[in-house]
């Protein structure tokens, strides 16, 4: 169902090729534009969920598209940052690997009729990733601040939280799964 929240989510998906294109041509202007488009896309993430709940327009399509749009946006930027030499490939592999593992776990849960909602660590992980990516996308000094160094530090912090939150999701899921099997057996 198309409504305003879902349209905002689709707008976030549509922003991904533009951000990638801007990042593909490194320069001061394209870096600034890519950063602005990324920030705007991230703001739609907060806005679409808030609007969906407030307007009672939470849909199955929105529940599917929202996390997909987030992952597409973040992972695309991370890959471009590796291509530009601004992010270590091993860090990006771990972050994307976590996303794939949690997505797979959610698919198993859905098959069993369970919904695994985002927890506080998963939400904080997303915020920290976004905060790290903004200075890395810009990648230049800004008013005497070394945005590349700041972004790199934040990316490592985001990596720690990303791995922890992924472990937390998987641990809780399998603990609940085993606990449920004990009751059935």
Number of C-alpha atoms within 10 A of each C-alpha: 11 12 14 15 24 23 15 23 26 17 16 26 20 14 19 22 14 15 24 18 14 20 23 16 12 16 14 12 12 18 22 19 18 26 22 16 18 25 16 14 24 20 13 19 20 12 15 23 20 15 17 17 12 10 11 9 19 19 16 9 11 23 12 10 17 21 15 14 22 18 18 15 23 19 18 16 24 25 19 18 22 15 14 16 10 18 21 17 15 10 17 19 14 15 23 19 14 20 17 14 16 20 16 12 17 19 15 14 16 12 10 10 9 12 12 16 9 12 12 10 16 19 13 16 22 19 14 19 23 21 17 22 27 21 24 26 29 24 25 18 12 11 7 7 11 14 20 22 16 17 24 19 13 20 25 17 15 24 20 15 20 26 18 16 22 21 15 15 22 17 12 13 19 13 12 12 13 12 11 11 10 9 7 7 5
